[in-house]
Amino acid sequence: MFDLAVIGGGVNGAGIARDAAGRGLKVLLVEQGDLGGATSSASTKLIHGGLRYLEYYEFRLVREALTEREVLLRAAPHIVWPVRFVLPHHGGLRPWWMIRLGLLLYDHLGGRKILPPSHSIDLRTGPVGAPLREDYTRGFEYSDCAVDDARLVVLLARDAANRGAEIRTRTRCLGARVVDGAWHLTLGDGTLGDGKPGEATECTARALVNAAGPWVSQVLREVLGHAAPTRVRLVKGSHIVVRRLFAHDRCYIFQNRDGRVDFAIPYEQDFTLIGTTDDDYAGDLGQVAVTEAEATYLRAAVSAYLRRPVEAGEIVWRYAGVRPLRDDGASKAQEATRDYVLELAGDPPLLSVFGGKITTHRRLAEAAMARLAPFFPGLRGDWTVSASLPGGDFPWDGVAALHAAMRRRYSFLPEAMLHRLIRGYGTLVPDVLGDAACMADLGVRFGADLTEREVAWLRGAEWARTAEDVLWRRSKLGLRVSADEAAALGRWMG
């Protein structure tokens, strides 16, 4: 029997599984597809406080998120790194004094210690103003962090497994019922991915967590037979990726006339990530895609600030995800709260997770364990605030030193490949490459700098099963390989 079963392998489910396993519980996590395969890999790739949430008086959420920036930066400096945002002032929108006041609050609300503070900037001088239209002459600069969101989910699951959790991907919970004071789960292997039904298996757990993300209400109704106590508002966020729009390393946050904000973020060395939209969604959760209207909106929002507009032909990738937000009755999707709600019912307990953000997943997991603690007498206390994630056991500002050490050990690697491997695996690069002494030792090359040895490691250690898992979630090499190369990788993986 498991102590805790978790349905859903997104950032919240993986975070709860990790936290629970680290407290000594026997944990099972089941995910119907790939880890982080839906909303958690479709974010804007930021660890941030949410500057615009201050306008909606979400002070508790912003404070918690601001604090978490530096906690996550210390825990995973290979996949989380500081970034500076440039906010050009638009005279017809929010007044100068309001933005400055908001940024001062943003600087001090979360106990910032590492990240530098905000300040005003003159956009008429320096590289950050060069891509902008001439009428944008002044603005602000402030700090947040970027993250590889899909790798964050995988590392949470990897850490949970290192602490004894059992992680089953491509496994759907077909049903769960209470028998003799425990949850009895029926699991179907292979119900997603290859389309084959597979054999059903049974397991039991003393407690159950429903962290199914956009499917949370569906799981409650159809799998668990419970009414959903909290209404969910499904909000779609769309993004596009284009060839790099500017040469410097700053990010932009642009205010739009409809009250939204959009980001333009340097991405994967050679690209710019643009996002996001906020639109209510009522379609198929398995078929979420960026529409032409949404792509046009994003291009127009960014082009309103740039000297050179973004053309449709520059888009190299587009992706969308559905955020399962708590329905607080907001009139617009962009105003709906990003805070989370944990609903606890019954004995044996069922805990359902509504809402949440990538940034606050760790605190959400702590809150979840606090709600479940009465059912596990003697449960160990909070521990994740100072614990590193796999590959992240080096100083937050130690990437250069790690790079130098790996360069000495693997002198044959091309510079761009070494950079990518360090950003993906941190101190685990030797686990991935082993005793390789030349490129030939890494085996078949599938395109870009992806090699057989890396793919074999991802399959054995990180639950990668398909070419898509490797190219779009364990890495972003899908931006660089051809369709034929991707197909060859898929054949190799079987």
Secondary structure by P-SEA (a helix, b strand, c coil): cccbbbccccaaaaaaaaaaaaaccbbbbbbccccccccccccccccccccccccccaaaaaaaaaaaaaaaaaaccccbbbbbbbbccccccccaaaaaaaaaaaacccccccbbbbbbbcccccccccccccccccbbbbbbcccaaaaaaaaaaaaaaaabbbbbcccccccccccccbbbbbbbccccccccccbbbbbbbcbbbcccccaaaaaacccccccccbbbbbbbbbbbbccccccccbbbbbbccccbbbbbbbccccbbbbbbbbbbbccccccccccaaaaaaaaaaaaaccccccccccccccbbbbbbccccccccccccccbbbbbbbcccbbbbbccccccaaaaaaaaaaaaaccccccccccccccccccccccccccaaaaaaaaaaacccccaaaaaaaaaccccccccccccccccccccccccccccaaaaaaaaaccccccccccccccccccccccaaaaaaaaaaac
